[in-house]
Amino acid sequence: MTNATLSGTPSPFESTEPDALPGEAWRAIDLLDGERIRFVWATPTGFLVLTDLRCFGVHETLTVFAPRSWVVGPEFFLYNVQTPAVVLGRFVQLREGVDESGAIGRFAVRDPAAVAETIRAGLASGRAAWELRRRQTEASIESRRLAALARIAHEAHPAVMIRCSFCGNLVSAALRRCPSCGAQLG
């Protein structure tokens, strides 16, 4: 995996400190639009990954008869993740208890205090990034809504057309000059 794209801009996979993911694990990760990986920490069963938008685990499937593969989960979006805590001196906890899928929000890492602090530091910027994405989505939805309303209004009330007194072409009454001959209208 290269650290930069051909255009010279950094790859979303550039920062994998302090631990590096194996190549097969990269293929399991499906990054959101504009999302960048910030830190990766090894755990006994895989890795804990922090991006600018979420925190998630990456681990190998442990099946007897099927080939091993890497999967992502559980994942915690920074807009609503609780403040990380160190539990029992060796775990970083991102959620209390077990979720509906049976996933536990607790990861064993080498230095849980440093990992918890790094995630804590990323929460504010992660929440700000999610808020910006939300506002952009709302603006996009609003502009599509206004365009649809304009299209509906145009279909319901087509533009009033008049004849140019000089050349006789039909032109929109909203225009001041005829687009064909340039004569002043009305």
C-alpha positions in Angstrom: 0.0 0.0 0.0 1.5 3.3 -1.0 1.3 6.4 1.2 0.3 8.8 -1.6 -1.9 8.8 -4.6 -0.5 9.7 -8.1 -1.7 13.2 -7.7 0.6 13.8 -4.7 -2.2 14.1 -2.2 -2.0 11.8 0.8 -3.8 8.5 0.8 -6.6 8.0 3.3 -4.5 5.1 4.6 -1.4 7.3 5.3 -1.3 7.5 9.0 -1.3 4.0 10.7 0.6 4.8 13.8 1.6 3.3 16.1 0.9 -0.1 14.5 0.5 -1.2 10.9 -2.4 -3.2 9.4 -1.5 -6.2 7.3 -2.4 -5.8 3.6 -5.4 -8.2 3.7 -7.0 -6.1 6.5 -6.9 -2.9 4.3 -9.2 -4.6 1.8 -11.9 -5.1 4.5 -12.1 -1.4 5.3 -14.7 0.6 3.5 -14.0 4.2 4.2 -16.7 6.8 4.0 -16.4 9.7 1.5 -13.6 11.9 2.6 -12.7 9.8 5.7 -9.1 9.3 6.7 -7.4 6.8 9.0 -5.6 8.6 11.8 -4.3 5.8 14.2 -4.2 2.0 14.3 -3.5 0.0 17.5 -3.0 -3.8 17.7 -5.3 -5.8 19.9 -5.0 -9.5 20.7 -7.7 -10.3 18.1 -7.0 -7.7 15.4 -6.8 -3.9 15.4 -8.5 -0.9 16.7 -8.7 1.9 14.0 -9.4 5.6 14.6 -10.4 7.7 11.6 -11.5 11.3 11.6 -15.2 10.1 11.6 -15.3 6.9 13.6 -13.5 4.2 15.6 -13.8 0.5 14.7 -12.3 -2.9 15.1 -10.8 -5.0 12.3 -10.3 -8.7 13.0 -9.8 -12.0 11.2 -12.8 -14.3 11.0 -12.1 -17.5 13.0 -13.8 -20.2 11.0 -12.8 -23.9 10.8 -13.7 -24.8 7.3 -13.8 -21.5 5.4 -10.8 -19.4 4.4 -9.9 -16.7 6.9 -10.8 -13.2 6.0 -10.7 -9.8 7.6 -13.9 -8.1 8.8 -14.8 -4.7 10.3 -16.8 -4.4 13.5 -17.9 -3.2 15.9 -17.8 0.5 14.8 -18.5 3.6 16.8 -19.3 6.9 15.1 -17.7 9.9 16.7 -20.9 12.0 16.7 -22.3 9.9 19.5 -19.6 7.7 21.0 -19.2 8.0 24.8 -15.9 9.4 26.2 -13.4 6.5 26.1 -12.5 5.0 29.5 -9.7 2.7 30.7 -11.2 -0.4 32.3 -9.2 -2.9 34.4 -6.0 -1.3 33.4 -5.8 -3.0 30.0 -9.0 -2.2 28.1 -10.2 0.9 26.3 -14.0 1.0 26.6 -16.0 2.9 24.0 -19.5 1.7 25.0 -20.9 0.2 28.2 -22.4 -3.3 28.0 -23.2 -5.3 24.9 -25.1 -3.9 21.9 -28.0 -5.6 20.0 -25.6 -7.5 17.8 -23.7 -8.9 20.8 -20.6 -6.7 20.2 -18.7 -5.4 23.2 -17.2 -1.9 23.0 -14.0 -2.9 24.8 -10.6 -3.4 23.3 -7.4 -4.7 24.9 -4.4 -2.6 23.8 -0.8 -2.2 24.9 -1.2 1.3 26.4 -5.0 1.9 27.1 -4.4 5.3 28.7 -2.6 6.7 25.6 -5.2 5.1 23.3 -8.1 6.5 25.3 -6.5 10.0 25.4 -5.9 9.9 21.6 -9.6 9.0 21.0 -10.7 11.6 23.4 -8.7 14.2 21.5 -10.3 13.2 18.3 -13.9 13.4 19.6 -14.3 17.2 19.2 -13.0 17.3 15.6 -14.9 14.1 14.8 -18.1 15.6 16.0 -17.4 18.9 14.1 -16.8 16.9 10.9 -20.1 15.0 11.3 -21.9 18.3 11.9 -20.4 19.8 8.7 -21.4 16.6 6.8 -25.0 17.0 8.2 -25.2 20.6 7.2 -23.9 19.9 3.7 -26.4 17.1 3.3 -29.2 19.4 4.5 -28.1 22.1 2.0 -28.0 19.6 -0.8 -31.5 18.3 0.1 -32.8 21.8 0.3 -31.4 22.8 -3.1 -32.8 19.6 -4.7 -36.2 20.4 -3.1 -36.2 24.0 -4.4 -35.2 22.8 -7.9 -38.1 20.3 -7.8 -40.5 23.0 -6.7 -39.4 25.3 -9.5 -39.8 22.5 -12.1 -43.3 21.7 -10.8 -44.2 25.4 -10.9 -42.9 25.7 -14.4 -44.9 22.6 -15.5 -48.1 23.9 -13.8 -47.7 27.5 -15.2 -45.6 27.5 -18.4 -43.9 30.8 -19.3 -46.2 33.3 -20.9 -45.2 33.7 -24.6 -45.8 36.8 -26.8 -45.0 37.6 -30.4 -42.2 40.0 -31.2 -43.8 42.9 -33.1 -40.8 43.2 -35.3 -39.9 39.6 -36.4 -43.0 37.7 -35.3 -41.2 35.0 -33.3 -42.7 33.7 -30.0 -40.6 34.8 -27.1 -40.9 34.8 -23.3 -42.8 37.8 -21.9 -40.2 37.9 -19.2 -37.5 39.1 -21.7 -36.9 42.8 -22.5 -35.5 42.1 -26.0 -36.3 39.5 -28.6 -33.5 36.9 -28.7 -33.9 36.6 -32.5 -33.8 40.2 -33.8 -32.9 42.2 -30.7 -36.0 44.4 -30.9 -37.4 45.8 -27.6 -40.4 44.0 -26.4 -43.6 45.7 -25.0 
